[in-house]
Amino acid sequence: MADSDRQGGRASSSRRRFLAGAGTAATAGVAGCTGLLGSSAESNTGPATVSFGTLTIPAVAEVLVARDRGYFEERDIELEVKRIQSAPQATPQLASGELDTATGSVGASLFNSAAQGVEISVVADQTQYWRGQPSSNKVLIRPEKYSEGMTLSDVSGDFTIALHGEGNVDSYIWGSLLQRNGMTWDDVQTKEILYTNMTGAMSAGEIDAAAIPDPLGLSMVNQTGAERLLYASELAPRMQIGVYLFGEPFMNDRPEVARRWLEAYLLGVREYYEMGGFPSDEVASIVSEEFGLPKNLIKMSIPSLPHKNGRINTDSLMSQQTYHHCRGTVEEEVDASAIVDESPLEDALDEVGRLDDPKPSVETINEWGQNSPKPYSELETVDQPEGFPADSLCE
């Protein structure tokens, strides 16, 4: 079946090595059967253990659903979930083979690793925004600093923004908001702090605002009374937020296992949609049991909408690289081919089949929201400012 949203990736020797190890791909029509037969043929040697590094975030629900439904087990894979603090922490572990695959937000470290020749690749979508959708990542303001109908330009000079890191995804969001309000980084103060510590910092009055994802954002609202200024997706309506990464040792030394991992992931994505996303009691239970997060907060979190064929928004990756280069957190810009390799995804799609209409509808969130304990607010008519990033943000 045709995939109209097919994006270019790294057409390199890694793809040839991958194909050589993976063997002859089956047609989409008999994909499911051949994938399972291939797994059975290897079952005599026991399941292959695949280590997966992740933050404690609901956005990896599709992987957890795939494990729950037995899609990894059917493909002779034993999924070993490991906790990481950030994608930069996981990068050397992926390159060394200590981790096989990991997930994380897009940031300067990803582009710097590519420029330095670190052997990791972006292989599939975890979270991206679609125009018109509310996002789980919200810009929240401490109640003492918030007023109804305010804009960021209304804040005073002692306004402190929390940043997960100077080169992190929230820096990109804040940069867009500053430019939209005719401001620069000199107009605010910043404090680097992990997402998990932001609520405590706001309670203590150390920060006035944060761009923070659910369910951490929901906890911040509950514990501090923080008010939502806007959704991050209103500032960056087609942003690639999170990705799945493979280490080159995993891709090169165990290419068929890597392909089967992506097969299970794709089936997990599609099952996640069938189940109804985060508001689904079953999805929320699966995530809660893995991470120990309150199930009710997961059900209230705005669901992520991964691409149903796993495609990555490469244009967004390049836009973020340009921003981080402008800010000085990326020294050398690289081509997309140095970052993205969709060749293993292509082979997995050959096995499980490509959906003809893989882009999710924003109406999906509205439908799911009817089952959420907390309705999703509508978006304002906001968009990324033209000419972003402006020179004034780069000084």
N, C-alpha and C positions, 0 to 999 in steps of 0.2 A: 504493500500500500504506500502511496505517496505521502511524504511528510513535507508540507509546504513551509515549515518553519525550520528547516535544516540549516544549521550554522556550520561555518568552516572551523576546523580545529587544526591540530598539529599533524599534517600529512608527512610523517617522518619515518625514520628507521624504527622508532618505537612501535608504529603501527604495523610495519612488516614483521617485527619480532612477535608482536601480539597475535597477528594472524597466523604466523607459523606455528605458534604454540596452541592456538585455539582450534586449529583444524578447519575443516570445511564447514561453513555456516549453513544451517538449514533454512528453508524458506519460511516466511512468516506464517503460512497456512498450517504448517505442521510443527510450529515452533515449540509449543508447550510440551509435546510428546518427545521430541528429539532432545530438548533440554534435560528432561528427566531421564531419558535413556543414557545420555552422556554421563549423568551423575551416577547412575546405577553401575555403569561400566567401571567406575573408579571406586565403588563402595568397598571392594575387597581390601583396600589399603586404609580404610577408616575415613571419617570426615576430616576435611581440611579446616583447621582453626584459622579464623580471620579476626585480627584485633581491630576494633573500631573505637576510635577516640572521639568523645563528644562532651560538650558542656551539658549541664542539666537543663535542657530546653525542650519544650513540646514540639519545636519545629522539626525534630527528627522522628516524628510519630510514624512516618511511612516505613522507616527501618524497623522500628519496634513492632509495628503491625505485621510486617513481613515475617519477622521472627515468630510472632504469636501464631500466625496462620501456617507456619511450617514451610514457608517458601525457601528459607535457607537450608533447612534440614532436608527438604526434597532434593536439593542440589549438593548434598554432601558437604555442607558448610556448617561448622559450629561457630556461631557469632560470639565473640568475646568483647563485651562492652567495657571500655575503660574511660574513666573520667579525665578530662583535661580542663585547664583553666582558660585556654585561648588557643586559637589556631597558630599563632607564633610559637607557642610552647610545643605544639605537636609537630612543627615543621622538621626539626632535626630528627625526631623519632621516625617520621615517615621516610626521610631520606636514608636513614640507617637501616630501616627494616624493622625497627622495634615496634612500630605501628604499621599496619598494612593500609588502613584507610582512616580518614578523620573528617570531621565537619567543622566549619567555623565561619565567622563573618568575613567579608571581604575587607582588606585593609592594606596599608602600606607594606606590611611585612610580606605579604604574598608577592607583590611586585618586586620588592627588594630581593626576595629569594630567587625569583626567576632571573633577575639581572645577574645574580651571583652564580647562576648555574646549579642551584640546589635541585636535586632530582625529585620533584613533586609535580603533580599535574592536577588541575581542576578537571573533573570528569563528568560531573552531573549537577543539576540544580537541587538546591535545598529550599531556599526561599527567595522569591522575587516578587516585586509589586506589579500589579496590573492596574492600568489607568482607571480611576474611579473607585478602587477598593479602599475601605478603611484598613489600617495596618495595626498589628499588635504593638509596633514601636510607636510610642506617643511622646510628644514634647510636653512635659509636666512642669508646672510652676508651683513653688511653695506658696501656701495660701496667703501668707503675709505680704507676698509680692504680687499677688494676682488681683486683677480687677476685671469685672465683666466687660467683654468687648475690647480688651487691651490687645496691643501688638507688641512685638519685642522692642520696638523703638520707644515704648513708654517706660522702659526700665531705667533705673538710675545707674550711676557709674560703679556702685558697689555691688553689682549684680554678679553672682558667681555661678558659672556653668560647670557641671560635672562632665568629665570626659573619660570614657573607658580607656582611652589612649589617644595621643595626638594624631596617630595615623589610623585610627579606627573608623568604623562605619558611622559612628555618631558624630565624629568631626565633620564628615561630609554633609550630614544633615544640618548641623549647626551652621556650617559655612553657607549653605544655601539660604538658611533663614536670615542670617546676618546680611547677606547681600540683598535679599528681597526687601529688607527694611532700611537699606542705605547705610548699613553699619559695617564695621570691621572688627577684627579680634581685639583691637585696642579699646573698643567700647565696653568690653566685658572682662571679667576675670575668669580664669579657668582653674580647675582642680582635677588632677588625674586620680581616678578612683574606680575600682572594679564595680561592675553592675551590681553584684551581690552586696556591696557595701554602701550603695547610694542612698537607700532608704534610711539607714542609720545616720548618715551624714546630713540628710535633709532634716531629720528629726532634731539633730543637734544644732541646726542652723548654720552648718558649714557650707552648704550649697543651696542655691535658690532655684535651680532648674536642672532637668536631666532629660535626655532622649533615651528612653529605657523601654525594653520590650516586656510584654506580658509573659508569664504571670508576675514578674517582678514589679512591673508598672502598677498592676492591680494592688499588690501589697503596699506599694508606696502610697497610693491613693487612700487605702484603708487606714494606714498607720499615721500618715502625716496630714491628710486632708488636701493633698496636692490637687490642683486643677489642670485639666487638659487645655493646652493652648491650641494644639492641632495634632493631626496624625502625621507621622513622618512621610507617609505615602502621598500627602498633599504637596510636599516640597520636592519629592523625587518619585514621580508616579510610575517610572519604569526602571526601578533600581534593583540590581542583583544584590541581595542582602547576604545570603549564605550559600555555601557551595559544599560539595563533597570532593575530597582530595584523595588521590592515590599516591603512594610512594612508588618511585620507579622500581625498587627491588620487587615489590608486589606485582607490578605490571609486567616486568620483564622475566622474572623467575617463575611466576605462577599465573601466566596470562589467562588460562582457562578458568582458574578459580576466580580471578578478577572479573571475568565476563559473567560467570555464574552469580557473583555477588550483585552485579548490576541487574541481572535478570530478576533476582529476588526483590531488589530495591524497586524496580519498575512495577512489579506486580503489587508491591506494598503501596506504592503511590496510588495505583488505580483502586485498590481495596479501600484505602483511606477515604477516597472520594465516595465510594459506595457506602461506607459506614457513616458518613456525615460529619467528618472533621472533628475538631475539638469538642463541640457540644455533645457529640455522641458519648453516652455513658460508657460504652465499651472502649472507645479510643481513649477517653480520659482515664479510665481504669488502667489500661495498658501503660500509659505514660506515668501515671502516679505510682504504680507498683515498681517501675524501674528506677525512678528518680526520687521518690518520697515527697513529691510535690502535692499540695492539697488538690484533691480531685475537683472540688468546686471552682477553684481558681483556674484550673485548666479548662473547664467547661465554659467559663466566662471569657477566656482569652480569645482574641480575634484570630481565627484560623489562618495558617499559611496556605497558599495556593500554589504548590509546586507544579511545574510544567509536566503534563501527563506523559510526555515522551522523554522527560529528563533534560530537556534542552537548557542551555545556559544563555543568558543575555550578555553576549560578549561585548556589545556596544557599551553597555553599562559598566562593565569591567574596565574598559579603556577610558571611559569618562572619569571613573574614580581614580584611575592611575594618574590622569592629567591633573586632577585636583591635588592629590597628595604630592605630586612633583612640584606643583605650584607652591605648596606649603613647605616644601623642603624636606618632607619625611620620606620621599622617594628621590634618590639621586639620579637614577638612569631609567628612562622609559624604555620598555621592550614591546615587541610585537605580540599580538594575541597568541600567535603560534608558540611562543615561549611559555605561555601560562596555561592555555586550554588544550586538552587532548580528548576529543570526543570519539576517538577510534574504538576504545573498548565499549562505549555506549552504543555505537553503531552495531557492533557485533552482538550485544545483548538485545538490541531491538530486532536484529535479524531473527533471534530466537523467540522472543515473546510477541513480536509484531508491533507495528507502528499504528498509533491511532490517527485517523484522518482529521480529527478535530481536537488537537491536543491542548490548546490554550483554554484554561478554565474561564468560565463566565463569572463576572463579578456578582451576578445574581445568585451564584452558589452561596456566597457569604450571607446574602440577605435571607436565603432559604434556611441556611443553618442557624442564622441568628434567631429564628423563631423558636428554636429549641434551647437557646442559651439562657442561663439564669439572668443575664444582664444584656439588654438589647444594645446593638451597635449604633452609635450616633452617625448621622449622615456627614459626608464630607463637605467642606467649604470649597469654593471655586478658587483654589490656590494651585500654583504650578511653579516649577523651577524657574528662577529668573533667567532672562536671556543673557547670553554671553557669560555664563557661569563656567569657571570661576573668573571673576573680575580681577584685574591687576591689584586692586586695593586689598584683596584677601591674601595676596601673595607676598606682601611687603613684610 
